[in-house]
Amino acid sequence: YSDGITDRGNPDGEMYGLERLEEAALRSRADSARICLYSILGDIQGWSRGTPAEDDATLIILKLR
C-alpha cells in the first residue's frame, strides 16, 4: 500500500491509518484477492464519507496458496 491509503482523511480530520487497514484486511482474509481489494477500498470510501483523496492511492493484494 502507499501512504495515500493510510493517510486518507474523513470529515473529522482523522486519518484512515494502519490499524484500520489491518482490520479491513483481516475481515476479508478468506475472500479472493479481488474481493479483498474491493472490500478494503469500499471500507476506505465509506470511512472517508465523501472526503476527497488528497493523494494517489496504491493497494496490492497478494494471496498465497
SVG drawing of the C-alpha trace seen along z (x, -y; Angstrom):
<svg xmlns="http://www.w3.org/2000/svg" viewBox="-20 -18 23 41">
<polyline fill="none" stroke="black" stroke-width="0.4" points="0.0,0.0 1.0,-3.6 0.6,-6.4 -2.4,-7.6 -4.3,-4.6 -3.4,-5.2 -3.4,-9.0 -6.9,-9.2 -8.9,-11.7 -12.5,-11.9 -14.7,-15.0 -13.5,-14.9 -9.9,-15.3 -8.9,-11.8 -6.6,-9.6 -7.6,-6.1 -4.4,-4.7 -2.5,-1.4 -4.7,0.1 -7.9,-0.3 -6.2,1.1 -5.0,4.1 -8.6,4.6 -10.1,4.4 -7.6,6.8 -8.3,9.3 -12.1,9.1 -11.6,10.1 -8.7,12.6 -10.9,15.6 -12.0,13.8 -10.4,13.9 -7.8,11.2 -10.2,9.3 -13.0,9.3 -10.4,8.4 -9.3,5.4 -12.8,4.2 -13.7,4.7 -10.8,2.7 -11.3,-0.1 -15.0,-0.1 -14.2,-0.4 -11.9,-3.4 -14.6,-5.1 -17.2,-4.5 -15.0,-5.7 -13.9,-8.9 -17.6,-9.8 -17.1,-11.6 -13.9,-13.5 -11.8,-13.8 -8.5,-12.0 -5.5,-14.3 -3.0,-11.8 -2.9,-8.9 -3.5,-5.5 -2.0,-2.2 -3.1,1.1 -1.8,4.5 -3.3,7.7 -1.4,11.0 -2.9,14.3 -0.7,17.3 -2.0,20.8"/>
</svg>
